[in-house]
Amino acid sequence: MTSKRTNRARKFQLTSILIATTMMFAIAVNAESANAQHRGTLNIKTQTVVQGITLPPGSYEVREMKTAQGTTVDFVRQYWNEAASELVQAEEDQFVARVPVAEQPISERPAHTKLELSADKKTATALEIRHIPVDYVFNGTESASQPTAGANSVSAMQ
């Protein structure tokens, strides 16, 4: 009888640990996804300046983040690591910048994620993320509210 109680007690402990671990993992995943509200990808063809930070050409994931200080946009460069071995993942992400933004409602939902550029075509003034009816205006700039075809190509939201 004692061994049956011991086995039941062990099964109960293991089940409790498994449930607690699963709940902690679910909470951590929800907290991470709650921070990143909207995401999109874009491909920058030429060097572009975003709030004093130069973004080299390449593929980027942009992520809207809600922080205690306000809304920001993260720029994460996606690239292929040529030095990676067969055992290491060659596709990598590199955090480039976190930029504070002001949200400005727009009437139409953009079909693509895109940067809006100033007249010099080198400085970004705002960002639109696919299907989100908001211009993310970079602090200290005015939104041009016009798409810029050609300077930066866009790709669909992930």
MOMOHU-V151314 format. One record per pair of residues at least 24 apart in sequence whose ideal C-beta (glycine too) atoms are under 10 Angstrom apart, sorted by the first residue. I is the first residue (numbers start at 1). GAP is how many residues later the second one is. Records with the same first field share a line. If there is no record, write none. Layout:
# MOMOHU-V151314
I: GAP, GAP
This chain:
# MOMOHU-V151314
34: 32
35: 28, 29, 30, 31, 32, 39
36: 25, 27, 28, 29, 30, 38
37: 26, 27, 28, 29, 34, 92, 95
38: 24, 25, 26, 27, 35, 75, 91, 92, 93, 94, 96, 98, 119
39: 24, 25, 35, 37, 74, 90, 91, 93, 118, 119
40: 24, 33, 70, 72, 73, 74, 87, 88, 89, 90, 91, 92, 114, 115, 116, 117, 118
41: 35, 37, 71, 72, 88, 89, 113, 114, 115, 116, 117
42: 33, 70, 71, 72, 73, 85, 86, 87, 88, 110, 111, 112, 113, 114, 115
43: 35, 70, 109, 110, 111, 112
44: 31, 33, 71, 80, 107, 108, 109, 110
45: 105, 106, 107, 108
46: 71, 75, 76, 105, 106
47: 75
48: 27, 67, 69, 73, 74, 75, 76, 103, 104
49: 68, 69, 71, 73, 74, 75, 89
50: 25, 46, 47, 49, 51, 65, 73, 74, 75, 76, 77, 88, 91
51: 46, 48, 49, 50, 72, 73, 74, 87, 88, 89, 90
52: 45, 47, 71, 86, 88
53: 43, 44, 45, 46, 71, 85
54: 42, 43, 68, 69
55: 41, 42, 60, 69, 97
56: 40
57: 95
58: 36, 38
59: 94, 96
60: 33, 34, 36, 37, 53, 55, 92, 95
61: 32, 52, 96, 97
62: 37, 51, 52, 53, 65, 66, 67, 74, 95
63: 35, 66, 95
64: 37, 39, 63, 65, 68, 70, 72
65: 33, 34, 35, 36
67: 31, 33
69: 31
70: 30, 31, 32, 33, 69
71: 28, 29, 30, 31, 32, 63, 65
72: 25, 26, 27, 28, 29, 64, 67
73: 24, 25, 26, 27, 28, 53, 54, 56, 63, 65
74: 24, 25
75: 24, 49, 52
99: 25, 28, 37, 39, 40
100: 36, 38, 39, 40
101: 25, 26, 33, 34, 35, 36, 37, 38, 40
102: 24, 32, 33, 34, 35, 36, 37, 38, 39, 41
103: 29, 31, 32, 33, 34
104: 30, 31, 32, 33, 38, 39, 41
105: 28, 29, 30
106: 26, 27, 28, 29, 37, 39
107: 26, 38
108: 25
109: 24, 25
110: 24, 25, 37, 44, 47
111: 36, 43, 45
112: 35, 41, 42, 43, 44, 45
113: 39, 41, 42, 43, 44, 45
114: 33, 34, 35, 37, 38, 39, 40, 41
115: 32, 33, 36, 37, 39
116: 25, 26, 27, 28, 29, 30, 31, 32, 35, 36
117: 27, 29, 30, 31, 33, 34, 35
118: 24, 26, 30
119: 25
121: 27, 29, 30, 31
122: 29
124: 24, 27, 28
128: 26
129: 28
130: 24, 25, 26, 27, 28
131: 25, 26
132: 25
